[in-house]
Amino acid sequence: MRELYPLNTDWMFEKVNTDLEKSHYVRSSYETVDLPHTWNTGDNNDRGRYVYQKSFSIGSQHADQEIYIEFLGANSVCQVYLNGTFLGEHRGGYATFRFLITQLVRWGEDNELTVYVDNSPTEDVSPLAGDFTMYGGLYRGVNLICAEQNHFDLEYYGTSGVILRSDVDEEENGLLHVELHTKCSEGVRVQLSVLNEHHEIVETKLADASVKKMTMKVERPVLWQGKENPCLYTLEAKLLGEDTVYDEISLKFGFRSCSLHAEQGFYLNGRHLRINGVAKHQDCEGYGNAVTPEVIRRDFDLIGEIGANAVRLSHYQHDQLVYDLCDQEGYVVWAEIPMMSMPDSESVLKNAIEQLKELVLQNCHHPSICFWGVQNEIAMGGESLSMYRSVDELNDTVHKLLPNELTASANMYYVKNASQLNQITDMTGYNLYYGWYYGETKDLDPWIEAFHQENPEVPLGISEYGADANLAFHSTHPKVKDYSEEFQSIYHEETYSIINAKPYLWGSFLWNMFDFGSAIRNEGGTKGKNCKGLVTFDRKIRKDAFYFYKANWSKEPFIHICEKRFIHRHEDLMDIKVYSNLSRISLSVNGAEMEPVSGNTVFLFKNVPLQPGQNIIRAHQKGVEDQAVFMKVEEPDTSYVFVDPHPEINVKNWFTQEQGEVDVFPENFYSILDSLDALMASETAWNVVKKFAPKLAERAVPGAVTLLWVCNKMKSVLSEETVKEMNGELIRIPKGE
């Protein structure tokens, strides 16, 4: 039987300034670290090459076995040497991979394992870019595996060598398709047993180990029905000799079927299920991406508390424990590869296909994964025929491996309704931020209606929506980009009500369940983080918007008074908002009861009088209550107000009584309101951009985004006066010449 030895302690670690191919590395000054480990914690956003070294020994009792080294996650390019000999390279930061080391092991002596890990930007390994920190390191565990000569193949795309695909036939019988990859001598047999949730064998098969595929039938099994009943079966696969068990694999799986309809949405086992989902990254403050099982379980405690029924595991393959918990707790999952940018590059496509195969083959036994994502916002720089062909190939890759499963895409605002990107995968999601990055929240409603009318055959949902909130900022009159907790709450109230009112949508995944690391960000008084989470990066504080969704989704009775962190109030009267899943809420103010309010999820008590100093507010009903304290002060607390050091470029301020919009942006002349596509097509216009904004011009890629939008993204290095001068020259260039 195989044995597994964790190699997670006492690694020597340091940054290197040497080629990755160098086989013998001489240590200079190093620190000792344990795994999981990343060098990107705190303010360290370095992307470069680092080396991990560890000595280990293997006893002679394993001398007749096959020895593997297993990496559960190394971001993003990893090269491995044993005793100075190159084992191989893995290009991709999120999947399990292994190397066979039997011939290089020194039995009973120290063996030196040298691992180079590099998270520098590459031209082929996705993600090429993204709004999240590209952590480096051996951020999941490393194991030594000692297997018998006859064993399930551990080198096939990082799988266990046993690949499961389950299905349900028309008579509601369960079909389990087993694909076997073995390294065996003649005469070895494989025994497959299916066990139900009570650990009873319900089906078994015995065959020669050379058989590659078998199908097992379980009559009318209990189906995996999401949160309602996440029933799991177990497959036990054994390689047998005359009186020996050489190897054994045990995998949990479930029987279920999924389907999508453009008018009715998502169906699980023929029953409609509205997707009320959250998205999550894998990192956590203080850990980076090197999270522990305890951190992962805490995340799912919070997701369970909010009452979500689905999780989008963004934007890459997550730890196996994450998928296991989704299986066990009944979450419908959108799994995906880190395809964030799709240039016309064969090497990018080739690497994406490899990462996609790893994702699918390592995880297709998980019944929770109902959607397989092949791309996210790849049209940031525009669309092309090569992009469509590449997405087609990724889509086909999934369907060849999983003929009955659903593929998914997440498109961004700039992808037009008629785009080919909406026609390739089985389901389409849009990442839409009306009311935050553009337009108003109410604009989402006509957009959804127009898309559905123009694409009546496309199953549509909202794959991202959200707004940043810094818990230091508060306002009685919240507005976009004030980064207040109050604006985030209003944004979600308005946006979710629009989404929830569209029965033809398959549902939504809000962005994001947790604040997460984003090294490229310096926004809203916070550096290095995306603060769209409903829970803070350290998981310690649930923002008010968390309780809005809990009121909509959770069945656990609760009451939450909003704006508790907005303590200092200078008004004589204030409105008190309460989130709850009860139907009626009572409120007392300094012991005096107010008239109860009936409603649904959001309860508003208007014009509540405040006395000078401390005011104790208590919301209660049926033995459930919450309490808050507000302080009446004489002057507004200015610390609650976010002052943007680089405010948005406000073109409305350019208009005067003498100068109307027609003068600032005259018809048939170029301006900052034109798209990059249009400006780059004119050498004269683009030379103006190069003159005033050389860094912008250097980094720009063709696309439908406007020059004004890009200028605002680079507002820390482009002054409004510079942009105004650039516009002044652009509007002297007529179009069409």
Secondary structure, DSSP 8 states (H G I E B T S, - for coil): --EEEE--S-EEEEE--S-TT-S-----S-EEE-SS--S--TT----SEEEEEEEE---GGGTTSEEEEEES--BSEEEEEETTEEEEEEE-SSS-EEEE-GGG--TTS-EEEEEEEE-S--SSSS-SS-SS----B--S-EEEEEE-SSEE-S-STTS-SEEEEEEE-TTS-EEEEEEE-EE--TT-EEEEEEE-TTS-EEEEEEEETT--EEEEEESS---EETTTEE--EEEEEEEE-SS-EEEEEEEEE----EEEETTTEEEETTEE--EEEEEE-S-BTTTBT---HHHHHHHHHHHHHHT-SEEEE-SS---HHHHHHHHHHT-EEEEE-------S-HHHHHHHHHHHHHHHHHHTT-TTEEEEEEEESGGGG---HHHHHHHHHHHHHHHHH-TTSEEEEEEETTS-TT-GGGSSSSEEEEE--BTTTBS-GGGHHHHHHHHHHH-TTS-EEEEE------TT---SS--TTS--HHHHHHHHHHHHHHHHT-TTS-EEEES-SB-EEEEEEEETTEEEEE---SB-TTS--B-HHHHHHHHHH--S--EEES-TT--EE-SSEEEEEEEESSSEEEEEETTEE---EE-SEEEEEEEEE--SEEEEEEEEETTEEEEEEEEE-SS--GGGS---SS----GGGG--SS--HHHHS-TTB--TTSBHHHHHT-HHHHHHHHHH-HHHHHH----SSBHHHHHHHTTTTS-HHHHHHHHHHHTTSBTT-
